[in-house]
Amino acid sequence: MAEINDNTTVEIPLRNLVALGAGLVMATTAYVTLNTRITQVEQRLEIQDIKVGENANFVREWPLGLRGSLPADLRQDSNIIMLKEKILEINEIEKQVRVIEIDLGRIRSQTETQEQKIETIFEIYNNKLVQVK
C-alpha cells in the first residue's frame, strides 16, 4: 500500500468533481428546506396548542362570566333587561289602575247615596206640595 503524506496527490476527473459539487449543493438545499419545513410545522403546532388552550379556557370561563359576553349575548341581555323594566312599569301602572278603580267605586257609592238623598228630598218636597194644595 502506498504511503499518504503531504506530497500525495489524487486525480479526480472534472465531471466527477462537478457532480460531487452539485450533489453537495443539492444535499445542502434539501437539508435547509427540510429544516425550514420542520420549523414551520413546529411553530404551527405550538400556535395550535396555544389556541386550543385558550379555547378550552374560554369554554370553561365564559359561562361563568369571566370572559365577557358575545355580541349576540349582549343584545339578548339588553333586550331582557328592557323587558324586565317594562314589566316593572306595567306592574306600577296596574297598581295605579287598582287605586283609581277603588276611588271610582267610592265616588260611585257617594254619588248613589247623594242621588238617593236628592230623590228623597224631592219626594218630600212633592208630598208637601200635594198636601198644601
MODELLER restraints for C-alpha pairs under 7 A, 6 or more apart:
rsr = mdl.restraints
at = mdl.atoms
rsr.add(forms.Gaussian(group=physical.xy_distance, feature=features.Distance(at['CA:58:A'], at['CA:67:A']), mean=6.72, stdev=0.5))
rsr.add(forms.Gaussian(group=physical.xy_distance, feature=features.Distance(at['CA:61:A'], at['CA:67:A']), mean=6.10, stdev=0.5))
rsr.add(forms.Gaussian(group=physical.xy_distance, feature=features.Distance(at['CA:62:A'], at['CA:68:A']), mean=6.72, stdev=0.5))
